[in-house]
Amino acid sequence: PVRFDHEAHSIEGFGIALVEAQMAGCPVLTGQAGGVVDVVQHQQTGYLCDGEDVNDIVDKITYILEHSDEVSACAQHAKAHAMRHFTQAAMIEQYNKLMEKHENRLTNMSTS
């Protein structure tokens, strides 16, 4: 699971591997650090744990193994969420909207 690397002062920025797993319909477990919280909402699109606490990691793995119906539903919800928000087409659409918003803001500033 993702965790903050205290020595290198490094953290996962986004978690593309998580999105790829979600798109494949796999349940995901990750730490609660960095940008992965934009990808995984606990018990909705995956499972979060304290990546620096071995007991919490084991508890979450045990939970996942013991609740297969819930985990399967969560994985399917995650797949739909990832396909809706993180495909190339979805990302292009989001970037275009962001650029259009920025363009409109610049236009409004120049006419003021």
N, C-alpha and C positions, 0 to 999 in steps of 0.2 A: 504493500500500500504506500501511496505517496506520503512523504513526510518532509519536513524542513531539514535540509542538510546544514547543521549549525557550523560545521567546519568550513564548508565552501560558501556559506551564505547563499545557498541555491534552493530553488523551489520549482515544482512543476508549473509551467505557465498555463497550460490548457488541458492536456490529456487526450490527444488524438487517438491513442491506443484504446482508451475507454469508449470513445465514440465508435471506433471500428468494431469493437466487441459488441456494443449495443446494436449496431446495424446488422450484425450477424445473429442477433437474438440471444446472446450470451449474458447471463447475469454478471454484474461487475461489483467488485468490492474495492474501495480505495480509501486512502486517508483523507482527512479533512483539511488539507493544506493546499494553498495555491489556487489555481484556476479550475481545478477539477470540480469544485463545488458549483461551477457554472454548467457542468455536464451531468453531474449526479445529484439528484435530490433523494435523500434517504428514504428508502422503502417505497419510492415512486418510480425512479429510473435507475435504481441501483442501491448499493449499501455503502454507508460511510462508517469509518472507524477512526480511532486515534492511531495513526500509523506508527507512533512511537511507543505504544503500549501493547506489548505482546499478548497480554490477557484480553484486551479488547479485540484484537485481531482474531484470536482463537474463539472468543465468544461470538463474534459476527460470522465467522466461518461455520461454527456449530449451528447458529441460527439458520443460516442459508441451507445447510444440509438437512435440517429437521423440518423445514417449511417449504417443501418443493412446490406445492400448488401456488402459494403466495409468490415465491421466487419466479416461477414460470410466468405468472401474470405480470409481475414487475418487469421481467425481461422483455415481454411483448410490448408493454407500455413504453419502455426505454427505446425499443426498436422504432416504434412509431414516432416518438419524440425526436430521436436522432435523424430519422428520415425527413421529418418535417423541418428541422432546424439546421442540420449540418451537412446536407448533400451539397454538391457543387452548385446546383441550380438555386438552392435555398440561400446559400452564402452569397452568390452573385446578386440575388434579389435584395438581400439585406444591405450589401455594399452599395448598390445603386440607390436605394432609399436614403442611406446615410449621405452619399454624395449629393443627391438632390436636395436634401435638407440643408447641407452645408452651402450649396450653391444659392439656395433661396435666402439663407441668412446673409451671405455676402452681397447679394443683390439688394436686399433690404438695407444693409449698412451703407451701400454706396449711393442709394437714393435718399438717404436721410440727411 
